[in-house]
Amino acid sequence: MIRWIAFDADDTLWENEKYYHDGQALLAQLLAPYQPAEVVEAELLKTETSNLSWYGYGIKAFGLSMIETAIRLSDGAIGSPEIDALIRHLRSMLEQPADLLPGVLETLQLIHNGYRMMVITKGDLLDQERKLANSHLEDFFEAYEVVSDKHDNIYARILKRHNIQPKEFLMVGNSLRSDVLPVVKIGGFGVHIPHRFTWAHEVVADTSSHVDGYVQIDSIKELPAILETLKHQ
């Protein structure tokens, strides 16, 4: 029986990726004299992926990768006004309110009395703590875990620390790669809620070997019905 429910934060509880898309569009605009937009997009993804082991996830890592990409694709010709424009966009991302996705508050209010709940998210610690505070959702959660990445061994450590058995644990998130499949691998259950924006790094081509360990829904509003179904399995 499910006792604990964990939620991803960005693009599961509140909007996030759309601001990265805006930053990518700005980068393409600034680099238009040097490279077409599709090259900028591909090279930025390559840079971000290469930098994950150094910078991790989050706005600061995104900013460093954008600046690095801009310098490389312009062969060093990009100027300080363009770099300043990127920095100002990054600052605007940090200043965004925690814009809750539809149905989040109502769903948490509906299920919180029946389950123990936590957030497991990756990204910059200061930024994630700020967004949680601005969301006014803190009182729903017993724990708030900000991790460097989301692999099965990281989930296993979190569950061990909180004395949770995998069969009692359900993870809700918008990323199959980060939120769902690692939890299924250790014996937990996943609920996948696709978001309209998905970072290419998070896309999973083949999920056939894990299909029995998770369900996909269109909205978090469907989560209570999924939980009722699991009670009778």
Secondary structure, DSSP 8 states (H G I E B T S, - for coil): ---EEEE--BTTTB--HHHHHHHHHHHHHHTTTTS-HHHHHHHHHHHHHHHHHHH-SSHHHHHHHHHHHHHHHTTT---HHHHHHHHHHHHHHHT----B-TTHHHHHHHHTTTSEEEEEEES-HHHHHHHHHHHT-GGG-SEEEEES---HHHHHHHHHHTT--GGGEEEEES-IIIIIHHHHHTT-EEEE---S---GGG--S--GGGGGGEEE-S-GGGHHHHHHHHHT-
